[in-house]
Amino acid sequence: MIGVLATARRTAQQLLHDRRSLVMILVLPSMLMWLTKYVFDGQPDVYDRVGPMLLGLFPFVIMFVLTFGTVGLVQAAVTSVLAVGVLGLLASAFARTEFQAVQFMPLIVIPQILLGGLLAPRESMAAPLTRISDVLPLSYATDALGRSGTVAGWTGDHTADLVIVLGFTTAAVALAGLTLRRRTA
């Protein structure tokens, strides 16, 4: 566990010194939300439903790409969807090159987009798809963000979703940490 924390600390230090990644993490999602508002300009009811969920999806995809692009860095620690970066780290631990790491993206990202509740409510999906959705971290982030757009204030459901996403994050960091090769200075 100490090795995992050391890796996370070292990664955070590297991230703070990489301005491009900081812009991608902090500015790009806001720009994409602004663009999306105008894409749905004629359909405010659609934007009201999917807008809050997109607020989780954009950092999810960006962090996945950044994490895979840096193979071995847990850069997700500064996003609202923590689990994605560590999923990227975990998947990248099994890749020998950046190209191999990027090949995991469709396997991990697309099912979460399809099953996370953004395109269709999770409860309206076939039972097997709902069960798969229940083990995907983006589902819980999407639920919490979607709920935030319709419910005033913090609820127990928000807390449950946050705990689940943090659980995914902790498990992924621990698994990823086990796959890292130790280096001696």
N, CA and C atoms as a LAMMPS dump frame, in Angstrom:
ITEM: TIMESTEP
0
ITEM: NUMBER OF ATOMS
555
ITEM: BOX BOUNDS ff ff ff
-5.0000000000000000e+02 5.0000000000000000e+02
-5.0000000000000000e+02 5.0000000000000000e+02
-5.0000000000000000e+02 5.0000000000000000e+02
ITEM: ATOMS id mol type element x y z
1 1 1 N 0.82 -1.193 0
2 1 2 C 0 0 0
3 1 3 C 0.87 1.267 0
4 2 1 N 2.002 1.207 0.685
5 2 2 C 2.906 2.363 0.718
6 2 3 C 3.428 2.664 -0.68
7 3 1 N 3.725 1.613 -1.458
8 3 2 C 4.188 1.803 -2.83
9 3 3 C 3.138 2.475 -3.692
10 4 1 N 1.867 2.109 -3.481
11 4 2 C 0.775 2.723 -4.236
12 4 3 C 0.675 4.204 -3.897
13 5 1 N 0.765 4.536 -2.608
14 5 2 C 0.701 5.942 -2.204
15 5 3 C 1.888 6.733 -2.733
16 6 1 N 3.065 6.113 -2.735
17 6 2 C 4.252 6.791 -3.273
18 6 3 C 4.084 7.055 -4.762
19 7 1 N 3.522 6.09 -5.478
20 7 2 C 3.284 6.266 -6.911
21 7 3 C 2.272 7.382 -7.144
22 8 1 N 1.214 7.398 -6.361
23 8 2 C 0.197 8.443 -6.508
24 8 3 C 0.779 9.821 -6.213
25 9 1 N 1.614 9.936 -5.171
26 9 2 C 2.241 11.22 -4.831
27 9 3 C 3.175 11.681 -5.945
28 10 1 N 3.999 10.762 -6.452
29 10 2 C 4.937 11.099 -7.529
30 10 3 C 4.173 11.533 -8.779
31 11 1 N 3.081 10.844 -9.065
32 11 2 C 2.271 11.18 -10.231
33 11 3 C 1.632 12.55 -10.08
34 12 1 N 1.11 12.836 -8.895
35 12 2 C 0.502 14.152 -8.658
36 12 3 C 1.528 15.255 -8.846
37 13 1 N 2.75 15.032 -8.381
38 13 2 C 3.802 16.031 -8.56
39 13 3 C 4.109 16.236 -10.038
40 14 1 N 4.157 15.142 -10.802
41 14 2 C 4.421 15.264 -12.235
42 14 3 C 3.269 15.989 -12.93
43 15 1 N 2.059 15.681 -12.531
44 15 2 C 0.889 16.291 -13.142
45 15 3 C 0.867 17.799 -12.919
46 16 1 N 1.199 18.218 -11.719
47 16 2 C 1.194 19.648 -11.408
48 16 3 C 2.204 20.427 -12.233
49 17 1 N 3.198 19.755 -12.769
50 17 2 C 4.207 20.413 -13.594
51 17 3 C 3.947 20.26 -15.093
52 18 1 N 2.87 19.585 -15.468
53 18 2 C 2.531 19.38 -16.876
54 18 3 C 1.322 20.256 -17.217
55 19 1 N 1.576 21.428 -17.738
56 19 2 C 0.51 22.403 -18.001
57 19 3 C -0.491 21.904 -19.044
58 20 1 N -0.021 21.184 -20.041
59 20 2 C -0.946 20.686 -21.063
60 20 3 C -1.974 19.755 -20.458
61 21 1 N -1.526 18.843 -19.617
62 21 2 C -2.463 17.919 -18.969
63 21 3 C -3.426 18.668 -18.06
64 22 1 N -2.92 19.659 -17.338
65 22 2 C -3.798 20.447 -16.47
66 22 3 C -4.882 21.153 -17.275
67 23 1 N -4.513 21.714 -18.425
68 23 2 C -5.499 22.372 -19.286
69 23 3 C -6.51 21.345 -19.784
70 24 1 N -6.031 20.185 -20.2
71 24 2 C -6.934 19.132 -20.686
72 24 3 C -7.914 18.702 -19.592
73 25 1 N -7.445 18.631 -18.367
74 25 2 C -8.28 18.162 -17.266
75 25 3 C -9.232 19.247 -16.765
76 26 1 N -8.74 20.475 -16.663
77 26 2 C -9.519 21.529 -16.023
78 26 3 C -10.286 22.42 -16.994
79 27 1 N -9.756 22.648 -18.189
80 27 2 C -10.385 23.594 -19.115
81 27 3 C -11.214 22.884 -20.188
82 28 1 N -10.691 21.831 -20.771
83 28 2 C -11.388 21.181 -21.875
84 28 3 C -12.802 20.704 -21.52
85 29 1 N -13.035 20.065 -20.362
86 29 2 C -14.422 19.667 -20.055
87 29 3 C -15.384 20.852 -20.016
88 30 1 N -14.94 21.979 -19.495
89 30 2 C -15.805 23.169 -19.463
90 30 3 C -16.11 23.664 -20.87
91 31 1 N -15.111 23.659 -21.723
92 31 2 C -15.323 24.084 -23.108
93 31 3 C -16.287 23.137 -23.822
94 32 1 N -16.137 21.847 -23.568
95 32 2 C -17.039 20.868 -24.186
96 32 3 C -18.474 21.016 -23.673
97 33 1 N -18.623 21.347 -22.389
98 33 2 C -19.971 21.58 -21.85
99 33 3 C -20.599 22.802 -22.506
100 34 1 N -19.817 23.845 -22.685
101 34 2 C -20.307 25.047 -23.354
102 34 3 C -20.766 24.704 -24.77
103 35 1 N -19.945 23.948 -25.497
104 35 2 C -20.296 23.54 -26.857
105 35 3 C -21.57 22.695 -26.861
106 36 1 N -21.658 21.766 -25.929
107 36 2 C -22.827 20.881 -25.863
108 36 3 C -24.108 21.667 -25.594
109 37 1 N -24.018 22.695 -24.788
110 37 2 C -25.201 23.519 -24.512
111 37 3 C -25.773 24.06 -25.817
112 38 1 N -24.894 24.472 -26.714
113 38 2 C -25.362 25.023 -27.982
114 38 3 C -25.747 23.945 -28.988
115 39 1 N -25.192 22.758 -28.847
116 39 2 C -25.617 21.634 -29.696
117 39 3 C -27.082 21.31 -29.407
118 40 1 N -27.453 21.366 -28.116
119 40 2 C -28.826 21.064 -27.711
120 40 3 C -29.664 22.326 -27.522
121 41 1 N -29.264 23.419 -28.142
122 41 2 C -29.931 24.701 -27.959
123 41 3 C -31.427 24.617 -28.241
124 42 1 N -31.829 23.889 -29.269
125 42 2 C -33.242 23.765 -29.619
126 42 3 C -33.966 22.699 -28.819
127 43 1 N -33.237 21.981 -27.964
128 43 2 C -33.844 20.907 -27.17
129 43 3 C -33.412 21.021 -25.702
130 44 1 N -33.85 22.061 -25.023
131 44 2 C -33.384 22.264 -23.653
132 44 3 C -33.747 21.119 -22.715
133 45 1 N -34.846 20.421 -22.984
134 45 2 C -35.203 19.295 -22.122
135 45 3 C -34.189 18.157 -22.236
136 46 1 N -33.644 17.954 -23.436
137 46 2 C -32.615 16.927 -23.619
138 46 3 C -31.338 17.347 -22.905
139 47 1 N -30.958 18.607 -23.068
140 47 2 C -29.747 19.089 -22.391
141 47 3 C -29.903 19.015 -20.873
142 48 1 N -31.075 19.345 -20.377
143 48 2 C -31.304 19.28 -18.93
144 48 3 C -31.142 17.852 -18.409
145 49 1 N -31.471 16.86 -19.25
146 49 2 C -31.341 15.463 -18.828
147 49 3 C -29.909 14.961 -18.951
148 50 1 N -29.253 15.245 -20.09
149 50 2 C -27.925 14.664 -20.32
150 50 3 C -26.774 15.58 -19.921
151 51 1 N -27.024 16.879 -19.802
152 51 2 C -25.951 17.821 -19.468
153 51 3 C -25.18 17.45 -18.213
154 52 1 N -25.86 17.239 -17.098
155 52 2 C -25.113 16.872 -15.888
156 52 3 C -24.317 15.57 -16.045
157 53 1 N -24.848 14.629 -16.794
158 53 2 C -24.135 13.37 -17.003
159 53 3 C -22.902 13.565 -17.885
160 54 1 N -23.024 14.461 -18.871
161 54 2 C -21.876 14.747 -19.725
162 54 3 C -20.746 15.376 -18.926
163 55 1 N -21.102 16.066 -17.856
164 55 2 C -20.094 16.658 -16.986
165 55 3 C -19.196 15.583 -16.377
166 56 1 N -19.692 14.375 -16.265
167 56 2 C -18.873 13.247 -15.824
168 56 3 C -18.222 12.515 -16.975
169 57 1 N -18.915 12.463 -18.112
170 57 2 C -18.39 11.721 -19.265
171 57 3 C -17.16 12.385 -19.862
172 58 1 N -17.176 13.694 -20.008
173 58 2 C -16.035 14.361 -20.645
174 58 3 C -14.734 14.156 -19.873
175 59 1 N -14.718 14.385 -18.55
176 59 2 C -13.471 14.098 -17.829
177 59 3 C -13.101 12.615 -17.878
178 60 1 N -14.112 11.748 -17.902
179 60 2 C -13.869 10.306 -17.987
180 60 3 C -13.049 9.976 -19.229
181 61 1 N -13.509 10.428 -20.367
182 61 2 C -12.813 10.127 -21.624
183 61 3 C -11.444 10.809 -21.663
184 62 1 N -11.388 12.071 -21.254
185 62 2 C -10.117 12.8 -21.276
186 62 3 C -9.098 12.129 -20.365
187 63 1 N -9.519 11.768 -19.162
188 63 2 C -8.587 11.134 -18.223
189 63 3 C -8.142 9.774 -18.722
190 64 1 N -9.042 9.057 -19.366
191 64 2 C -8.672 7.749 -19.899
192 64 3 C -7.568 7.907 -20.934
193 65 1 N -7.745 8.847 -21.837
194 65 2 C -6.743 9.086 -22.876
195 65 3 C -5.429 9.569 -22.262
196 66 1 N -5.507 10.515 -21.331
197 66 2 C -4.285 11.022 -20.702
198 66 3 C -3.556 9.926 -19.932
199 67 1 N -4.304 9.12 -19.207
200 67 2 C -3.67 8.069 -18.412
201 67 3 C -3.022 7.04 -19.321
202 68 1 N -3.729 6.648 -20.378
203 68 2 C -3.127 5.698 -21.308
204 68 3 C -1.954 6.325 -22.035
205 69 1 N -2.089 7.595 -22.355
206 69 2 C -1.014 8.26 -23.078
207 69 3 C 0.259 8.378 -22.274
208 70 1 N 0.144 8.319 -20.97
209 70 2 C 1.322 8.439 -20.13
210 70 3 C 1.711 7.119 -19.495
211 71 1 N 1.023 6.043 -19.849
212 71 2 C 1.284 4.691 -19.358
213 71 3 C 2.045 4.684 -18.035
214 72 1 N 1.309 4.562 -16.965
215 72 2 C 1.925 4.433 -15.66
216 72 3 C 1.678 5.602 -14.728
217 73 1 N 0.881 6.605 -15.154
218 73 2 C 0.604 7.724 -14.259
219 73 3 C -0.852 7.701 -13.831
220 74 1 N -1.109 7.933 -12.568
221 74 2 C -2.467 7.981 -12.052
222 74 3 C -2.921 9.43 -12.046
223 75 1 N -3.234 9.971 -13.218
224 75 2 C -3.577 11.379 -13.298
225 75 3 C -5.037 11.661 -12.973
226 76 1 N -5.799 10.654 -12.663
227 76 2 C -7.216 10.88 -12.423
228 76 3 C -7.52 11.506 -11.09
229 77 1 N -6.551 11.676 -10.247
230 77 2 C -6.799 12.138 -8.893
231 77 3 C -7.412 13.524 -8.839
232 78 1 N -7.375 14.294 -9.916
233 78 2 C -7.912 15.643 -9.88
234 78 3 C -9.248 15.772 -10.593
235 79 1 N -9.876 14.658 -10.94
236 79 2 C -11.159 14.746 -11.635
237 79 3 C -12.285 14.267 -10.749
238 80 1 N -13.499 14.54 -11.174
239 80 2 C -14.654 14.085 -10.419
240 80 3 C -14.914 12.609 -10.642
241 81 1 N -14.345 12.039 -11.667
242 81 2 C -14.529 10.623 -11.954
243 81 3 C -13.19 9.935 -11.726
244 82 1 N -12.847 9.75 -10.477
245 82 2 C -11.525 9.253 -10.101
246 82 3 C -11.207 7.903 -10.714
247 83 1 N -12.18 7.028 -10.797
248 83 2 C -11.883 5.646 -11.183
249 83 3 C -11.341 5.517 -12.595
250 84 1 N -11.671 6.432 -13.493
251 84 2 C -11.255 6.261 -14.88
252 84 3 C -9.752 6.267 -15.044
253 85 1 N -9.063 7.181 -14.399
254 85 2 C -7.609 7.243 -14.537
255 85 3 C -6.942 6.007 -13.983
256 86 1 N -7.441 5.52 -12.863
257 86 2 C -6.831 4.321 -12.316
258 86 3 C -7.218 3.1 -13.132
259 87 1 N -8.4 3.121 -13.77
260 87 2 C -8.701 2.055 -14.737
261 87 3 C -7.707 2.125 -15.876
262 88 1 N -7.392 3.353 -16.309
263 88 2 C -6.389 3.523 -17.352
264 88 3 C -5.031 3.021 -16.909
265 89 1 N -4.666 3.344 -15.673
266 89 2 C -3.398 2.857 -15.134
267 89 3 C -3.398 1.345 -15.056
268 90 1 N -4.495 0.787 -14.56
269 90 2 C -4.583 -0.663 -14.428
270 90 3 C -4.464 -1.341 -15.797
271 91 1 N -5.194 -0.821 -16.776
272 91 2 C -5.121 -1.406 -18.117
273 91 3 C -3.748 -1.179 -18.742
274 92 1 N -3.172 -0.011 -18.521
275 92 2 C -1.869 0.272 -19.122
276 92 3 C -0.769 -0.59 -18.51
277 93 1 N -1.015 -1.096 -17.304
278 93 2 C -0.021 -1.973 -16.685
279 93 3 C 0.15 -3.265 -17.478
280 94 1 N -0.854 -3.611 -18.278
281 94 2 C -0.785 -4.834 -19.069
282 94 3 C -0.312 -4.575 -20.499
283 95 1 N -0.044 -3.329 -20.809
284 95 2 C 0.425 -2.968 -22.145
285 95 3 C 1.92 -2.687 -22.099
286 96 1 N 2.598 -3.054 -23.173
287 96 2 C 4.043 -2.799 -23.244
288 96 3 C 4.365 -1.48 -23.925
289 97 1 N 3.425 -0.963 -24.723
290 97 2 C 3.642 0.302 -25.423
291 97 3 C 2.401 1.175 -25.273
292 98 1 N 2.555 2.468 -25.577
293 98 2 C 1.405 3.365 -25.531
294 98 3 C 0.342 2.924 -26.533
295 99 1 N 0.759 2.458 -27.698
296 99 2 C -0.192 2.016 -28.708
297 99 3 C -1.034 0.859 -28.186
298 100 1 N -0.405 -0.096 -27.518
299 100 2 C -1.156 -1.215 -26.943
300 100 3 C -2.116 -0.72 -25.873
301 101 1 N -1.685 0.262 -25.088
302 101 2 C -2.547 0.804 -24.041
303 101 3 C -3.787 1.453 -24.633
304 102 1 N -3.621 2.226 -25.696
305 102 2 C -4.749 2.901 -26.332
306 102 3 C -5.734 1.886 -26.899
307 103 1 N -5.267 0.719 -27.268
308 103 2 C -6.158 -0.305 -27.801
309 103 3 C -7.171 -0.793 -26.764
310 104 1 N -6.904 -0.563 -25.484
311 104 2 C -7.856 -0.934 -24.44
312 104 3 C -9.042 0.038 -24.371
313 105 1 N -8.885 1.219 -24.937
314 105 2 C -9.904 2.254 -24.795
315 105 3 C -11.301 1.792 -25.216
316 106 1 N -11.467 1.204 -26.413
317 106 2 C -12.819 0.765 -26.779
318 106 3 C -13.385 -0.279 -25.816
319 107 1 N -12.521 -1.112 -25.296
320 107 2 C -12.972 -2.165 -24.381
321 107 3 C -13.475 -1.604 -23.055
322 108 1 N -12.867 -0.537 -22.582
323 108 2 C -13.216 0 -21.272
324 108 3 C -14.163 1.199 -21.361
325 109 1 N -13.94 2.087 -22.307
326 109 2 C -14.71 3.329 -22.361
327 109 3 C -16.079 3.151 -23.018
328 110 1 N -16.129 2.552 -24.181
329 110 2 C -17.391 2.488 -24.931
330 110 3 C -18.488 1.741 -24.171
331 111 1 N -18.225 0.565 -23.588
332 111 2 C -19.295 -0.072 -22.813
333 111 3 C -19.808 0.811 -21.668
334 112 1 N -18.921 1.572 -21.037
335 112 2 C -19.372 2.429 -19.943
336 112 3 C -20.242 3.569 -20.453
337 113 1 N -19.916 4.088 -21.638
338 113 2 C -20.752 5.138 -22.224
339 113 3 C -22.124 4.563 -22.577
340 114 1 N -22.133 3.392 -23.188
341 114 2 C -23.399 2.775 -23.601
342 114 3 C -24.255 2.335 -22.42
343 115 1 N -23.621 1.82 -21.378
344 115 2 C -24.367 1.232 -20.26
345 115 3 C -24.442 2.126 -19.027
346 116 1 N -23.822 3.3 -19.07
347 116 2 C -23.744 4.161 -17.895
348 116 3 C -24.971 4.996 -17.606
349 117 1 N -25.989 4.956 -18.449
350 117 2 C -27.212 5.702 -18.197
351 117 3 C -27.315 7.012 -18.954
352 118 1 N -26.32 7.319 -19.757
353 118 2 C -26.349 8.575 -20.506
354 118 3 C -27.309 8.486 -21.691
355 119 1 N -27.232 7.413 -22.458
356 119 2 C -28.059 7.286 -23.659
357 119 3 C -29.462 6.799 -23.348
358 120 1 N -29.584 5.937 -22.352
359 120 2 C -30.881 5.41 -21.927
360 120 3 C -30.81 5.173 -20.426
361 121 1 N -31.913 5.375 -19.733
362 121 2 C -31.89 5.125 -18.292
363 121 3 C -31.501 3.677 -18.003
364 122 1 N -30.661 3.488 -17.005
365 122 2 C -30.175 2.143 -16.685
366 122 3 C -31.319 1.193 -16.357
367 123 1 N -32.332 1.702 -15.668
368 123 2 C -33.432 0.825 -15.266
369 123 3 C -34.293 0.357 -16.433
370 124 1 N -34.158 0.987 -17.609
371 124 2 C -34.932 0.565 -18.775
372 124 3 C -34.185 -0.458 -19.635
373 125 1 N -32.945 -0.775 -19.258
374 125 2 C -32.143 -1.731 -20.019
375 125 3 C -32.541 -3.166 -19.661
376 126 1 N -32.201 -4.082 -20.549
377 126 2 C -32.435 -5.505 -20.277
378 126 3 C -31.68 -5.894 -19.002
379 127 1 N -32.207 -6.844 -18.264
380 127 2 C -31.645 -7.233 -16.967
381 127 3 C -30.147 -7.563 -17.031
382 128 1 N -29.672 -8.331 -18.034
383 128 2 C -28.229 -8.613 -18.067
384 128 3 C -27.394 -7.34 -18.236
385 129 1 N -27.895 -6.386 -19.01
386 129 2 C -27.157 -5.131 -19.205
387 129 3 C -27.164 -4.289 -17.931
388 130 1 N -28.265 -4.323 -17.206
389 130 2 C -28.323 -3.605 -15.94
390 130 3 C -27.314 -4.17 -14.957
391 131 1 N -27.178 -5.491 -14.918
392 131 2 C -26.205 -6.114 -14.006
393 131 3 C -24.775 -5.74 -14.396
394 132 1 N -24.486 -5.684 -15.697
395 132 2 C -23.154 -5.253 -16.142
396 132 3 C -22.945 -3.792 -15.755
397 133 1 N -23.967 -2.978 -15.975
398 133 2 C -23.891 -1.555 -15.634
399 133 3 C -23.604 -1.353 -14.155
400 134 1 N -24.098 -2.252 -13.324
401 134 2 C -23.898 -2.14 -11.88
402 134 3 C -22.444 -2.298 -11.455
403 135 1 N -21.59 -2.814 -12.326
404 135 2 C -20.171 -2.98 -11.967
405 135 3 C -19.265 -2.025 -12.739
406 136 1 N -19.84 -0.994 -13.315
407 136 2 C -19.071 0.005 -14.059
408 136 3 C -19.06 1.325 -13.285
409 137 1 N -17.882 1.875 -13.004
410 137 2 C -17.823 3.104 -12.202
411 137 3 C -18.517 4.3 -12.838
412 138 1 N -18.505 4.402 -14.153
413 138 2 C -19.143 5.554 -14.787
414 138 3 C -20.649 5.566 -14.523
415 139 1 N -21.253 4.403 -14.323
416 139 2 C -22.688 4.336 -14.02
417 139 3 C -23.016 5.127 -12.762
418 140 1 N -22.19 4.989 -11.752
419 140 2 C -22.457 5.661 -10.482
420 140 3 C -22.158 7.153 -10.567
421 141 1 N -21.127 7.52 -11.305
422 141 2 C -20.84 8.936 -11.509
423 141 3 C -21.973 9.582 -12.307
424 142 1 N -22.458 8.875 -13.333
425 142 2 C -23.559 9.376 -14.15
426 142 3 C -24.823 9.513 -13.314
427 143 1 N -25.106 8.511 -12.486
428 143 2 C -26.281 8.586 -11.609
429 143 3 C -26.211 9.808 -10.702
430 144 1 N -25.061 9.991 -10.061
431 144 2 C -24.918 11.111 -9.123
432 144 3 C -25.047 12.451 -9.836
433 145 1 N -24.403 12.584 -10.981
434 145 2 C -24.462 13.852 -11.705
435 145 3 C -25.856 14.102 -12.277
436 146 1 N -26.494 13.046 -12.781
437 146 2 C -27.863 13.189 -13.278
438 146 3 C -28.821 13.584 -12.162
439 147 1 N -28.649 12.98 -10.999
440 147 2 C -29.471 13.296 -9.834
441 147 3 C -29.243 14.744 -9.394
442 148 1 N -28.006 15.207 -9.517
443 148 2 C -27.695 16.583 -9.122
444 148 3 C -28.447 17.592 -9.974
445 149 1 N -28.773 17.221 -11.194
446 149 2 C -29.513 18.114 -12.072
447 149 3 C -30.999 18.163 -11.76
448 150 1 N -31.487 17.201 -10.949
449 150 2 C -32.923 17.152 -10.678
450 150 3 C -33.279 17.266 -9.201
451 151 1 N -32.313 16.999 -8.311
452 151 2 C -32.568 17.012 -6.87
453 151 3 C -31.741 18.126 -6.229
454 152 1 N -32.384 18.947 -5.451
455 152 2 C -31.661 20.021 -4.76
456 152 3 C -30.967 19.45 -3.532
457 153 1 N -29.71 19.793 -3.372
458 153 2 C -28.977 19.372 -2.182
459 153 3 C -28.366 17.99 -2.308
460 154 1 N -27.599 17.65 -1.273
461 154 2 C -26.879 16.379 -1.2
462 154 3 C -27.782 15.345 -0.546
463 155 1 N -27.862 14.157 -1.148
464 155 2 C -28.719 13.11 -0.591
465 155 3 C -27.889 11.885 -0.226
466 156 1 N -28.534 10.944 0.413
467 156 2 C -27.881 9.676 0.73
468 156 3 C -27.486 8.925 -0.532
469 157 1 N -28.259 9.094 -1.598
470 157 2 C -27.91 8.444 -2.865
471 157 3 C -26.609 9.013 -3.424
472 158 1 N -26.411 10.33 -3.271
473 158 2 C -25.146 10.933 -3.697
474 158 3 C -23.987 10.306 -2.926
475 159 1 N -24.174 10.17 -1.631
476 159 2 C -23.128 9.591 -0.785
477 159 3 C -22.826 8.16 -1.214
478 160 1 N -23.871 7.383 -1.457
479 160 2 C -23.674 5.99 -1.878
480 160 3 C -22.906 5.929 -3.196
481 161 1 N -23.277 6.772 -4.153
482 161 2 C -22.57 6.786 -5.437
483 161 3 C -21.108 7.174 -5.253
484 162 1 N -20.845 8.173 -4.42
485 162 2 C -19.475 8.606 -4.164
486 162 3 C -18.66 7.495 -3.518
487 163 1 N -19.238 6.816 -2.567
488 163 2 C -18.534 5.718 -1.891
489 163 3 C -18.215 4.601 -2.893
490 164 1 N -19.148 4.304 -3.772
491 164 2 C -18.922 3.248 -4.77
492 164 3 C -17.802 3.651 -5.73
493 165 1 N -17.822 4.897 -6.224
494 165 2 C -16.769 5.353 -7.137
495 165 3 C -15.415 5.341 -6.423
496 166 1 N -15.384 5.772 -5.168
497 166 2 C -14.132 5.737 -4.402
498 166 3 C -13.682 4.287 -4.159
499 167 1 N -14.639 3.38 -3.994
500 167 2 C -14.292 1.963 -3.855
501 167 3 C -13.662 1.413 -5.125
502 168 1 N -14.245 1.753 -6.278
503 168 2 C -13.653 1.358 -7.559
504 168 3 C -12.239 1.92 -7.67
505 169 1 N -12.096 3.179 -7.276
506 169 2 C -10.793 3.838 -7.363
507 169 3 C -9.764 3.137 -6.495
508 170 1 N -10.129 2.872 -5.27
509 170 2 C -9.214 2.212 -4.34
510 170 3 C -8.81 0.833 -4.854
511 171 1 N -9.776 0.07 -5.33
512 171 2 C -9.483 -1.27 -5.844
513 171 3 C -8.589 -1.202 -7.077
514 172 1 N -8.879 -0.27 -7.979
515 172 2 C -8.077 -0.164 -9.195
516 172 3 C -6.658 0.291 -8.887
517 173 1 N -6.507 1.248 -7.944
518 173 2 C -5.165 1.695 -7.569
519 173 3 C -4.387 0.546 -6.942
520 174 1 N -5.046 -0.211 -6.073
521 174 2 C -4.367 -1.339 -5.431
522 174 3 C -3.946 -2.379 -6.462
523 175 1 N -4.846 -2.723 -7.384
524 175 2 C -4.493 -3.695 -8.424
525 175 3 C -3.401 -3.165 -9.344
526 176 1 N -3.51 -1.883 -9.711
527 176 2 C -2.497 -1.295 -10.572
528 176 3 C -1.144 -1.262 -9.852
529 177 1 N -1.168 -0.938 -8.568
530 177 2 C 0.071 -0.899 -7.791
531 177 3 C 0.754 -2.253 -7.734
532 178 1 N -0.045 -3.311 -7.707
533 178 2 C 0.527 -4.656 -7.689
534 178 3 C 1.204 -5.009 -9.004
535 179 1 N 0.786 -4.356 -10.086
536 179 2 C 1.35 -4.675 -11.395
537 179 3 C 2.596 -3.858 -11.725
538 180 1 N 2.857 -2.797 -10.937
539 180 2 C 4.002 -1.938 -11.218
540 180 3 C 5.299 -2.639 -10.834
541 181 1 N 6.285 -2.485 -11.679
542 181 2 C 7.61 -3.042 -11.364
543 181 3 C 8.302 -2.117 -10.377
544 182 1 N 8.955 -2.692 -9.4
545 182 2 C 9.691 -1.886 -8.442
546 182 3 C 11.017 -1.455 -9.049
547 183 1 N 11.367 -0.18 -8.788
548 183 2 C 12.65 0.351 -9.238
549 183 3 C 13.429 0.778 -8.006
550 184 1 N 14.701 0.494 -8.035
551 184 2 C 15.542 0.984 -6.945
552 184 3 C 16.394 2.121 -7.468
553 185 1 N 16.543 3.143 -6.651
554 185 2 C 17.296 4.318 -7.093
555 185 3 C 18.781 4.101 -6.976
